[in-house]
Every structure is written in C-alpha cells, then in structure tokens.
C-alpha cells in the first residue's frame, strides 16, 4: 500500500474543482484504487474519513465505511460485471 499526500488548496473531483482547506491524505494500492482517505486536522495528526473501500471487478467502488462506522454500498449497474474484488 502506498500513501500519497495532497497539500494543494484545490483538488479535482468527479463534478469539478473543489477547495480544500486542510491537508488530505489518501492510501491506494498499485492499481490506483483508493482504499482509505484521511485528513490532517491541526496538530492532532491524521483522522480517518473513509476506509475499507471495496471495488466491483471492473470498475467503480462497491462498498466503503465512514469514520463513524456507517457503511455505504453502491450496486453495479451492469449485471454481467457482478462480483466484488478487494483493492
């Protein structure tokens, strides 16, 4: 697993540009799939925002867990591409 850090003020997301006021850290595997996102808040160190991301076999994220324990699921829209794979 690699750890990357984004210290820029503006990052690109799916819908366009978004301003970031704090430092964002993301963990990803060799395929480039993000498995964890954290934020640096003051001098308290890193706080997890998202973790345990699982992906559909051919694409989008299927399941992830927020820091508070809430689990979100996203179903694949194409039935022939079913199944989960770990990042």
Backbone as XML, in Angstrom:
<?xml version="1.0"?>
<chain id="A" units="angstrom">
  <residue number="1" name="UNK">
    <atom name="N" x="0.835" y="-1.171" z="0.000"/>
    <atom name="CA" x="0.000" y="0.000" z="0.000"/>
    <atom name="C" x="0.883" y="1.237" z="0.000"/>
  </residue>
  <residue number="2" name="UNK">
    <atom name="N" x="0.557" y="2.198" z="-0.814"/>
    <atom name="CA" x="1.289" y="3.453" z="-0.862"/>
    <atom name="C" x="0.469" y="4.527" z="-0.164"/>
  </residue>
  <residue number="3" name="UNK">
    <atom name="N" x="1.140" y="5.553" z="0.302"/>
    <atom name="CA" x="0.458" y="6.685" z="0.920"/>
    <atom name="C" x="0.829" y="7.923" z="0.135"/>
  </residue>
  <residue number="4" name="UNK">
    <atom name="N" x="-0.171" y="8.668" z="-0.299"/>
    <atom name="CA" x="0.059" y="9.908" z="-1.017"/>
    <atom name="C" x="-0.505" y="11.063" z="-0.211"/>
  </residue>
  <residue number="5" name="UNK">
    <atom name="N" x="0.004" y="12.243" z="-0.432"/>
    <atom name="CA" x="-0.487" y="13.414" z="0.291"/>
    <atom name="C" x="-0.785" y="14.526" z="-0.693"/>
  </residue>
  <residue number="6" name="UNK">
    <atom name="N" x="-1.882" y="15.201" z="-0.466"/>
    <atom name="CA" x="-2.252" y="16.341" z="-1.300"/>
    <atom name="C" x="-2.237" y="17.575" z="-0.416"/>
  </residue>
  <residue number="7" name="UNK">
    <atom name="N" x="-1.303" y="18.461" z="-0.641"/>
    <atom name="CA" x="-1.230" y="19.663" z="0.170"/>
    <atom name="C" x="-1.703" y="20.890" z="-0.601"/>
  </residue>
  <residue number="8" name="UNK">
    <atom name="N" x="-2.218" y="20.693" z="-1.801"/>
    <atom name="CA" x="-2.700" y="21.818" z="-2.588"/>
    <atom name="C" x="-4.041" y="22.290" z="-2.064"/>
  </residue>
  <residue number="9" name="UNK">
    <atom name="N" x="-4.405" y="23.491" z="-2.433"/>
    <atom name="CA" x="-5.657" y="24.080" z="-1.975"/>
    <atom name="C" x="-6.850" y="23.654" z="-2.829"/>
  </residue>
  <residue number="10" name="UNK">
    <atom name="N" x="-6.610" y="23.218" z="-4.050"/>
    <atom name="CA" x="-7.695" y="22.849" z="-4.958"/>
    <atom name="C" x="-7.438" y="21.449" z="-5.486"/>
  </residue>
  <residue number="11" name="UNK">
    <atom name="N" x="-8.448" y="20.592" z="-5.443"/>
    <atom name="CA" x="-8.326" y="19.245" z="-5.990"/>
    <atom name="C" x="-9.447" y="19.005" z="-6.984"/>
  </residue>
  <residue number="12" name="UNK">
    <atom name="N" x="-9.209" y="18.091" z="-7.893"/>
    <atom name="CA" x="-10.188" y="17.751" z="-8.921"/>
    <atom name="C" x="-11.024" y="16.581" z="-8.423"/>
  </residue>
  <residue number="13" name="UNK">
    <atom name="N" x="-12.334" y="16.681" z="-8.514"/>
    <atom name="CA" x="-13.200" y="15.560" z="-8.192"/>
    <atom name="C" x="-14.110" y="15.286" z="-9.390"/>
  </residue>
  <residue number="14" name="UNK">
    <atom name="N" x="-15.061" y="14.380" z="-9.245"/>
    <atom name="CA" x="-15.899" y="13.971" z="-10.372"/>
    <atom name="C" x="-16.730" y="15.113" z="-10.935"/>
  </residue>
  <residue number="15" name="UNK">
    <atom name="N" x="-17.202" y="15.990" z="-10.093"/>
    <atom name="CA" x="-18.105" y="17.045" z="-10.539"/>
    <atom name="C" x="-17.387" y="18.343" z="-10.896"/>
  </residue>
  <residue number="16" name="UNK">
    <atom name="N" x="-16.106" y="18.441" z="-10.629"/>
    <atom name="CA" x="-15.386" y="19.674" z="-10.931"/>
    <atom name="C" x="-14.318" y="19.945" z="-9.887"/>
  </residue>
  <residue number="17" name="UNK">
    <atom name="N" x="-13.997" y="21.206" z="-9.710"/>
    <atom name="CA" x="-12.948" y="21.585" z="-8.766"/>
    <atom name="C" x="-13.547" y="21.858" z="-7.398"/>
  </residue>
  <residue number="18" name="UNK">
    <atom name="N" x="-12.815" y="21.520" z="-6.372"/>
    <atom name="CA" x="-13.279" y="21.747" z="-5.005"/>
    <atom name="C" x="-12.125" y="22.313" z="-4.185"/>
  </residue>
  <residue number="19" name="UNK">
    <atom name="N" x="-12.415" y="23.274" z="-3.366"/>
    <atom name="CA" x="-11.381" y="23.842" z="-2.495"/>
    <atom name="C" x="-11.174" y="22.955" z="-1.274"/>
  </residue>
  <residue number="20" name="UNK">
    <atom name="N" x="-9.932" y="22.833" z="-0.883"/>
    <atom name="CA" x="-9.592" y="22.048" z="0.300"/>
    <atom name="C" x="-8.843" y="22.955" z="1.262"/>
  </residue>
  <residue number="21" name="UNK">
    <atom name="N" x="-9.327" y="23.052" z="2.468"/>
    <atom name="CA" x="-8.688" y="23.930" z="3.448"/>
    <atom name="C" x="-7.707" y="23.199" z="4.351"/>
  </residue>
  <residue number="22" name="UNK">
    <atom name="N" x="-7.839" y="21.901" z="4.411"/>
    <atom name="CA" x="-6.926" y="21.101" z="5.236"/>
    <atom name="C" x="-6.187" y="20.112" z="4.356"/>
  </residue>
  <residue number="23" name="UNK">
    <atom name="N" x="-5.163" y="19.532" z="4.899"/>
    <atom name="CA" x="-4.362" y="18.558" z="4.161"/>
    <atom name="C" x="-5.090" y="17.218" z="4.105"/>
  </residue>
  <residue number="24" name="UNK">
    <atom name="N" x="-5.170" y="16.654" z="2.920"/>
    <atom name="CA" x="-5.870" y="15.392" z="2.702"/>
    <atom name="C" x="-4.849" y="14.315" z="2.369"/>
  </residue>
  <residue number="25" name="UNK">
    <atom name="N" x="-4.982" y="13.150" z="2.994"/>
    <atom name="CA" x="-4.079" y="12.028" z="2.747"/>
    <atom name="C" x="-4.907" y="10.856" z="2.263"/>
  </residue>
  <residue number="26" name="UNK">
    <atom name="N" x="-4.433" y="10.195" z="1.223"/>
    <atom name="CA" x="-5.170" y="9.050" z="0.686"/>
    <atom name="C" x="-4.228" y="7.873" z="0.533"/>
  </residue>
  <residue number="27" name="UNK">
    <atom name="N" x="-4.726" y="6.683" z="0.853"/>
    <atom name="CA" x="-3.972" y="5.441" z="0.699"/>
    <atom name="C" x="-4.520" y="4.704" z="-0.508"/>
  </residue>
  <residue number="28" name="UNK">
    <atom name="N" x="-3.623" y="4.180" z="-1.329"/>
    <atom name="CA" x="-4.071" y="3.466" z="-2.516"/>
    <atom name="C" x="-3.140" y="2.293" z="-2.782"/>
  </residue>
  <residue number="29" name="UNK">
    <atom name="N" x="-3.621" y="1.342" z="-3.577"/>
    <atom name="CA" x="-2.832" y="0.167" z="-3.940"/>
    <atom name="C" x="-2.246" y="0.377" z="-5.326"/>
  </residue>
  <residue number="30" name="UNK">
    <atom name="N" x="-1.490" y="-0.582" z="-5.799"/>
    <atom name="CA" x="-0.763" y="-0.434" z="-7.066"/>
    <atom name="C" x="-1.679" y="-0.211" z="-8.254"/>
  </residue>
  <residue number="31" name="UNK">
    <atom name="N" x="-2.928" y="-0.612" z="-8.181"/>
    <atom name="CA" x="-3.865" y="-0.376" z="-9.283"/>
    <atom name="C" x="-4.368" y="1.057" z="-9.312"/>
  </residue>
  <residue number="32" name="UNK">
    <atom name="N" x="-4.054" y="1.829" z="-8.302"/>
    <atom name="CA" x="-4.517" y="3.200" z="-8.226"/>
    <atom name="C" x="-5.859" y="3.349" z="-7.546"/>
  </residue>
  <residue number="33" name="UNK">
    <atom name="N" x="-6.352" y="2.280" z="-6.947"/>
    <atom name="CA" x="-7.640" y="2.331" z="-6.259"/>
    <atom name="C" x="-7.437" y="2.825" z="-4.830"/>
  </residue>
  <residue number="34" name="UNK">
    <atom name="N" x="-8.200" y="3.830" z="-4.457"/>
    <atom name="CA" x="-8.105" y="4.393" z="-3.116"/>
    <atom name="C" x="-8.789" y="3.453" z="-2.130"/>
  </residue>
  <residue number="35" name="UNK">
    <atom name="N" x="-8.132" y="3.139" z="-1.028"/>
    <atom name="CA" x="-8.715" y="2.268" z="-0.010"/>
    <atom name="C" x="-8.978" y="3.006" z="1.300"/>
  </residue>
  <residue number="36" name="UNK">
    <atom name="N" x="-8.359" y="4.167" z="1.478"/>
    <atom name="CA" x="-8.555" y="4.928" z="2.707"/>
    <atom name="C" x="-8.277" y="6.395" z="2.446"/>
  </residue>
  <residue number="37" name="UNK">
    <atom name="N" x="-9.060" y="7.271" z="3.069"/>
    <atom name="CA" x="-8.854" y="8.712" z="2.970"/>
    <atom name="C" x="-8.820" y="9.269" z="4.383"/>
  </residue>
  <residue number="38" name="UNK">
    <atom name="N" x="-7.850" y="10.133" z="4.643"/>
    <atom name="CA" x="-7.728" y="10.769" z="5.948"/>
    <atom name="C" x="-7.463" y="12.249" z="5.787"/>
  </residue>
  <residue number="39" name="UNK">
    <atom name="N" x="-7.609" y="12.981" z="6.871"/>
    <atom name="CA" x="-7.380" y="14.423" z="6.845"/>
    <atom name="C" x="-6.493" y="14.808" z="8.016"/>
  </residue>
  <residue number="40" name="UNK">
    <atom name="N" x="-5.591" y="15.745" z="7.770"/>
    <atom name="CA" x="-4.757" y="16.295" z="8.830"/>
    <atom name="C" x="-5.505" y="17.483" z="9.422"/>
  </residue>
  <residue number="41" name="UNK">
    <atom name="N" x="-5.867" y="17.377" z="10.686"/>
    <atom name="CA" x="-6.638" y="18.426" z="11.346"/>
    <atom name="C" x="-5.767" y="19.045" z="12.428"/>
  </residue>
  <residue number="42" name="UNK">
    <atom name="N" x="-5.306" y="20.254" z="12.161"/>
    <atom name="CA" x="-4.439" y="20.935" z="13.116"/>
    <atom name="C" x="-3.181" y="20.140" z="13.400"/>
  </residue>
  <residue number="43" name="UNK">
    <atom name="N" x="-2.795" y="20.089" z="14.668"/>
    <atom name="CA" x="-1.610" y="19.324" z="15.059"/>
    <atom name="C" x="-1.991" y="18.005" z="15.725"/>
  </residue>
  <residue number="44" name="UNK">
    <atom name="N" x="-3.261" y="17.613" z="15.633"/>
    <atom name="CA" x="-3.731" y="16.383" z="16.271"/>
    <atom name="C" x="-3.383" y="15.135" z="15.486"/>
  </residue>
  <residue number="45" name="UNK">
    <atom name="N" x="-2.805" y="15.282" z="14.314"/>
    <atom name="CA" x="-2.461" y="14.124" z="13.494"/>
    <atom name="C" x="-3.558" y="13.792" z="12.502"/>
  </residue>
  <residue number="46" name="UNK">
    <atom name="N" x="-3.503" y="12.583" z="12.007"/>
    <atom name="CA" x="-4.407" y="12.158" z="10.949"/>
    <atom name="C" x="-5.715" y="11.616" z="11.510"/>
  </residue>
  <residue number="47" name="UNK">
    <atom name="N" x="-6.818" y="12.014" z="10.887"/>
    <atom name="CA" x="-8.131" y="11.495" z="11.244"/>
    <atom name="C" x="-8.705" y="10.786" z="10.028"/>
  </residue>
  <residue number="48" name="UNK">
    <atom name="N" x="-9.130" y="9.541" z="10.190"/>
    <atom name="CA" x="-9.716" y="8.796" z="9.076"/>
    <atom name="C" x="-11.071" y="9.381" z="8.715"/>
  </residue>
  <residue number="49" name="UNK">
    <atom name="N" x="-11.320" y="9.469" z="7.413"/>
    <atom name="CA" x="-12.609" y="9.923" z="6.918"/>
    <atom name="C" x="-13.339" y="8.763" z="6.259"/>
  </residue>
  <residue number="50" name="UNK">
    <atom name="N" x="-12.615" y="7.970" z="5.493"/>
    <atom name="CA" x="-13.178" y="6.836" z="4.767"/>
    <atom name="C" x="-12.177" y="5.695" z="4.816"/>
  </residue>
  <residue number="51" name="UNK">
    <atom name="N" x="-12.671" y="4.446" z="4.927"/>
    <atom name="CA" x="-11.766" y="3.295" z="4.977"/>
    <atom name="C" x="-12.473" y="2.062" z="4.431"/>
  </residue>
  <residue number="52" name="UNK">
    <atom name="N" x="-11.709" y="0.987" z="4.262"/>
    <atom name="CA" x="-12.220" y="-0.322" z="3.830"/>
    <atom name="C" x="-12.995" y="-0.255" z="2.518"/>
  </residue>
  <residue number="53" name="UNK">
    <atom name="N" x="-12.467" y="0.426" z="1.537"/>
    <atom name="CA" x="-13.139" y="0.516" z="0.239"/>
    <atom name="C" x="-12.958" y="-0.783" z="-0.541"/>
  </residue>
  <residue number="54" name="UNK">
    <atom name="N" x="-14.059" y="-1.324" z="-1.061"/>
    <atom name="CA" x="-14.049" y="-2.494" z="-1.941"/>
    <atom name="C" x="-14.572" y="-2.065" z="-3.299"/>
  </residue>
  <residue number="55" name="UNK">
    <atom name="N" x="-14.088" y="-2.714" z="-4.343"/>
    <atom name="CA" x="-14.437" y="-2.315" z="-5.701"/>
    <atom name="C" x="-15.132" y="-3.442" z="-6.445"/>
  </residue>
  <residue number="56" name="UNK">
    <atom name="N" x="-16.000" y="-3.066" z="-7.401"/>
    <atom name="CA" x="-16.548" y="-4.039" z="-8.335"/>
    <atom name="C" x="-15.407" y="-4.538" z="-9.211"/>
  </residue>
  <residue number="57" name="UNK">
    <atom name="N" x="-15.566" y="-5.702" z="-9.763"/>
    <atom name="CA" x="-14.488" y="-6.334" z="-10.518"/>
    <atom name="C" x="-13.970" y="-5.454" z="-11.656"/>
  </residue>
  <residue number="58" name="UNK">
    <atom name="N" x="-14.838" y="-4.747" z="-12.342"/>
    <atom name="CA" x="-14.407" y="-3.957" z="-13.496"/>
    <atom name="C" x="-14.692" y="-2.474" z="-13.320"/>
  </residue>
  <residue number="59" name="UNK">
    <atom name="N" x="-14.485" y="-1.939" z="-12.156"/>
    <atom name="CA" x="-14.713" y="-0.506" z="-12.123"/>
    <atom name="C" x="-14.930" y="0.143" z="-10.782"/>
  </residue>
  <residue number="60" name="UNK">
    <atom name="N" x="-16.129" y="0.660" z="-10.594"/>
    <atom name="CA" x="-16.429" y="1.595" z="-9.529"/>
    <atom name="C" x="-16.344" y="0.967" z="-8.142"/>
  </residue>
  <residue number="61" name="UNK">
    <atom name="N" x="-16.316" y="1.859" z="-7.173"/>
    <atom name="CA" x="-16.294" y="1.420" z="-5.782"/>
    <atom name="C" x="-17.643" y="0.797" z="-5.434"/>
  </residue>
  <residue number="62" name="UNK">
    <atom name="N" x="-17.613" y="-0.294" z="-4.682"/>
    <atom name="CA" x="-18.834" y="-1.021" z="-4.343"/>
    <atom name="C" x="-19.266" y="-0.775" z="-2.898"/>
  </residue>
  <residue number="63" name="UNK">
    <atom name="N" x="-18.314" y="-0.654" z="-1.992"/>
    <atom name="CA" x="-18.638" y="-0.518" z="-0.573"/>
    <atom name="C" x="-17.520" y="0.253" z="0.105"/>
  </residue>
  <residue number="64" name="UNK">
    <atom name="N" x="-17.887" y="1.097" z="1.059"/>
    <atom name="CA" x="-16.897" y="1.807" z="1.854"/>
    <atom name="C" x="-17.488" y="2.100" z="3.224"/>
  </residue>
  <residue number="65" name="UNK">
    <atom name="N" x="-16.617" y="2.437" z="4.168"/>
    <atom name="CA" x="-17.053" y="2.715" z="5.528"/>
    <atom name="C" x="-16.525" y="4.081" z="5.948"/>
  </residue>
  <residue number="66" name="UNK">
    <atom name="N" x="-17.422" y="4.897" z="6.501"/>
    <atom name="CA" x="-17.019" y="6.187" z="7.028"/>
    <atom name="C" x="-16.401" y="6.019" z="8.410"/>
  </residue>
  <residue number="67" name="UNK">
    <atom name="N" x="-15.776" y="7.069" z="8.909"/>
    <atom name="CA" x="-15.085" y="7.038" z="10.191"/>
    <atom name="C" x="-16.036" y="6.713" z="11.335"/>
  </residue>
  <residue number="68" name="UNK">
    <atom name="N" x="-17.292" y="7.114" z="11.231"/>
    <atom name="CA" x="-18.260" y="6.874" z="12.303"/>
    <atom name="C" x="-18.860" y="5.470" z="12.261"/>
  </residue>
  <residue number="69" name="UNK">
    <atom name="N" x="-18.417" y="4.623" z="11.318"/>
    <atom name="CA" x="-18.894" y="3.251" z="11.231"/>
    <atom name="C" x="-20.012" y="3.022" z="10.235"/>
  </residue>
  <residue number="70" name="UNK">
    <atom name="N" x="-20.520" y="4.065" z="9.616"/>
    <atom name="CA" x="-21.597" y="3.921" z="8.634"/>
    <atom name="C" x="-21.049" y="3.292" z="7.352"/>
  </residue>
  <residue number="71" name="UNK">
    <atom name="N" x="-21.703" y="2.237" z="6.891"/>
    <atom name="CA" x="-21.279" y="1.524" z="5.684"/>
    <atom name="C" x="-22.170" y="1.946" z="4.525"/>
  </residue>
  <residue number="72" name="UNK">
    <atom name="N" x="-21.559" y="2.277" z="3.404"/>
    <atom name="CA" x="-22.298" y="2.658" z="2.197"/>
    <atom name="C" x="-22.037" y="1.614" z="1.119"/>
  </residue>
  <residue number="73" name="UNK">
    <atom name="N" x="-23.079" y="1.258" z="0.368"/>
    <atom name="CA" x="-22.976" y="0.284" z="-0.714"/>
    <atom name="C" x="-23.401" y="0.921" z="-2.022"/>
  </residue>
  <residue number="74" name="UNK">
    <atom name="N" x="-22.746" y="0.549" z="-3.088"/>
    <atom name="CA" x="-23.102" y="1.006" z="-4.426"/>
    <atom name="C" x="-23.206" y="-0.223" z="-5.305"/>
  </residue>
  <residue number="75" name="UNK">
    <atom name="N" x="-24.368" y="-0.450" z="-5.884"/>
    <atom name="CA" x="-24.541" y="-1.632" z="-6.726"/>
    <atom name="C" x="-24.072" y="-1.347" z="-8.143"/>
  </residue>
  <residue number="76" name="UNK">
    <atom name="N" x="-23.547" y="-2.360" z="-8.778"/>
    <atom name="CA" x="-23.094" y="-2.245" z="-10.164"/>
    <atom name="C" x="-24.306" y="-2.247" z="-11.079"/>
  </residue>
  <residue number="77" name="UNK">
    <atom name="N" x="-24.330" y="-1.375" z="-12.059"/>
    <atom name="CA" x="-25.490" y="-1.232" z="-12.922"/>
    <atom name="C" x="-25.515" y="-2.244" z="-14.059"/>
  </residue>
  <residue number="78" name="UNK">
    <atom name="N" x="-24.381" y="-2.794" z="-14.416"/>
    <atom name="CA" x="-24.317" y="-3.774" z="-15.498"/>
    <atom name="C" x="-24.262" y="-5.157" z="-14.869"/>
  </residue>
  <residue number="79" name="UNK">
    <atom name="N" x="-25.271" y="-5.976" z="-15.117"/>
    <atom name="CA" x="-25.379" y="-7.269" z="-14.443"/>
    <atom name="C" x="-24.247" y="-8.222" z="-14.802"/>
  </residue>
  <residue number="80" name="UNK">
    <atom name="N" x="-23.675" y="-8.111" z="-15.982"/>
    <atom name="CA" x="-22.610" y="-9.031" z="-16.381"/>
    <atom name="C" x="-21.288" y="-8.743" z="-15.676"/>
  </residue>
  <residue number="81" name="UNK">
    <atom name="N" x="-21.192" y="-7.629" z="-14.971"/>
    <atom name="CA" x="-19.955" y="-7.273" z="-14.284"/>
    <atom name="C" x="-20.097" y="-7.414" z="-12.775"/>
  </residue>
  <residue number="82" name="UNK">
    <atom name="N" x="-20.816" y="-8.412" z="-12.324"/>
    <atom name="CA" x="-21.048" y="-8.604" z="-10.900"/>
    <atom name="C" x="-19.817" y="-9.080" z="-10.169"/>
  </residue>
  <residue number="83" name="UNK">
    <atom name="N" x="-19.908" y="-9.101" z="-8.871"/>
    <atom name="CA" x="-18.817" y="-9.599" z="-8.043"/>
    <atom name="C" x="-17.964" y="-8.492" z="-7.473"/>
  </residue>
  <residue number="84" name="UNK">
    <atom name="N" x="-17.419" y="-8.744" z="-6.300"/>
    <atom name="CA" x="-16.553" y="-7.784" z="-5.634"/>
    <atom name="C" x="-15.119" y="-8.259" z="-5.689"/>
  </residue>
  <residue number="85" name="UNK">
    <atom name="N" x="-14.206" y="-7.325" z="-5.661"/>
    <atom name="CA" x="-12.797" y="-7.675" z="-5.512"/>
    <atom name="C" x="-12.179" y="-6.680" z="-4.553"/>
  </residue>
  <residue number="86" name="UNK">
    <atom name="N" x="-11.245" y="-7.122" z="-3.751"/>
    <atom name="CA" x="-10.586" y="-6.216" z="-2.823"/>
    <atom name="C" x="-9.556" y="-5.403" z="-3.578"/>
  </residue>
  <residue number="87" name="UNK">
    <atom name="N" x="-9.341" y="-4.199" z="-3.123"/>
    <atom name="CA" x="-8.378" y="-3.323" z="-3.768"/>
    <atom name="C" x="-7.035" y="-3.778" z="-3.437"/>
  </residue>
</chain>
